[in-house]
Amino acid sequence: MQPLTQVWPDDLAALYRERGYWRGETMFGFLRRHAGERPHSIAVVGETACWTYRELTQRAEAVAHGLLALGYRPGDRIVVQLPNIPEFLSVVFGLFRAGLIPVFALPAHRECEVLHLAARSQASGYIIAAAADGFDYRVLARKVKDGTPALRHVIVVGDAQEFTSLSELPATPVDLPADPDPGSVAFLQISGGSTGLPKLIPRTHDDYIYSFRASAEICRLDAGSVYMAALPVAHNFPMSSPGAFGALYAGGRVVMCPSPSPQTAFALIAREKVTITGLVPPLALLWIQAAASATHDLSSLKVLQVGGAKFTPEAARRVRPALGCSLQQVFGMAEGLVNYTRLDDPEERIVETQGRPISPDDQILIVDEWGEPVRDGAAGMLLTRGPYTIRAYHDDAAANARSFTADGYYRTGDIVRMTADGYLVVEGRAGDHINRAGEKISAEEIEDHLIAHPGVFDAAVVAIPDPYLGERSCAFVIGGGNRPTALALKAFVRGRGLAEFKVPDQVVFVEKFETTAVGKVSRKILRQGLRDGYLETQESRS
């Protein structure tokens, strides 16, 4: 099995420990500490469950015992694809306690993505909910199991059918392993996938705990804080910025919200006295609109975080008047760097920027296309390294060569500029990457699926500005032979097992691509030309 590593240079690792960023804590260790110090405090609330810190810890240990009794051993990898339910936390902390490695999949992922994650991580287990949002994950699990010979068990929260039920894991007592090395990999997250299927991001106990511990301090979380996970909790933002993990580290309460719709979320805010939550811009706009006629008491909400995509200043200014709470902009990535506007920042800084980094030792470079630093205040490509930014993806030499410089800076793919006071303003993306309501989509990946249709000769997928989604995907398609309709082509892509958010929002058929003569012009230039031409055409019609 390919080993899991994430290594910083010795001098930097020593510096991060000396400055107190890395404290030698482990992911299960901090939960166990709270179970001893505040056993009866509420840790997590769901639609039908409410667990104290002691109960969450006991449930996690039961999961650990059960998985080890099934024959798993420390270091084995388990794909976790669960919605926002309390069991997400008992499962994940159970994996940490057993020394197993969670591989986080999103609820929206389907056969294509999950098979890739299972194969690339060499997973031998898969944990799902029976069903959520009208989708039966057991049907998906059958396909994943058939396509993954190494997958020994599918474990199901709910009716397991032919699989293993989480509630019926073996209760046989087994010896639990000692706490892991804090510098070892705790879990695998997924990248946004700018060039194909998601890359795997190894996060260590040391670096990840620092990121959400410091985030919790910036967001002023304490034992009285109530964090609501409204976005899918396997995303880095609701997991750690400060997210569910940051709230638990602070001794607060996590509310698992099954849907971010105002109807569901507003009721939970009122019932659980939620103090902080996070949204992507389209959902924030929806909440702002819904608040005008809301009958629920939202007065407990002190902070609304908005991240995942650029939040325009015009929209940002509407948060406080509509929802009666402070706005905090968040700009970060699963690979590491996270920026926050601070809660005591002037209003203009909060609405006009996407924040400044967590750490004094987050190193930022803003460079031009030749890698040279831009002048002060100018826009350029963002590079970063620091105490919680990875130095390499798992088992992906080609991606590592593209994404990291020789001296360890991560090429984020974001175009930013820095203000005089050190805050970042996001201007866009450098690559062929669509940011649709906070979900990152690879143009290249979708093109591959479109071209697989026998009636498609060629395709190019581009990002088109959208006032609601931020960006939407538009597929320009050259037909070949029996050209499909736009609806049929979307259905074809959907039928190839892709997450719904990756299906093109719009399909435009064209006769040819002007810039592809002899096939030597880059796809990047082609996509840009198609996008610009489409926007010009739309403007001329308006």
Secondary structure, DSSP 8 states (H G I E B T S, - for coil): ---------HHHHHHHHHTTS--S--HHHHHHHHHHHSTTSEEEE-SS-EEEHHHHHHHHHHHHHHHHHTT--TT-EEEEE--SSTHHHHHHHHHHHHT-EEEE--TT--HHHHHHHHHHHT--EEEEESEETTEEHHHHHHHHHHH-TT--EEEEES--TTSEEGGGS------------TTSEEEEEE---TTSS--EEEEEHHHHHHHHHHHHHHTT--TT-EEEE-S-TTSHHHHHSSHHHHHHHTT-EEEE-S--SHHHHHHHHHHHT--EEEE-HHHHHHHHHHHTT--S--TT--EEEE-SS---HHHHTTHHHHHSSEEEEEEE-TTS-EEE--TTS-HHHHHH---EES-TT-EEEEE-TTS-B--TT--EEEEEE-TTS-S--TT-HHHHHHHB-TTS-EEEEEEEEE-TTS-EEEEEESSSEEEETTEEEEHHHHHHHHHTSTTEEEEEEEEEEETTTEEEEEEEEEE-SS---HHHHHHHHHHTT--GGGS-SEEEEES--GGGGGG-S-HHHHHHHHHHHHHHHHHHH-
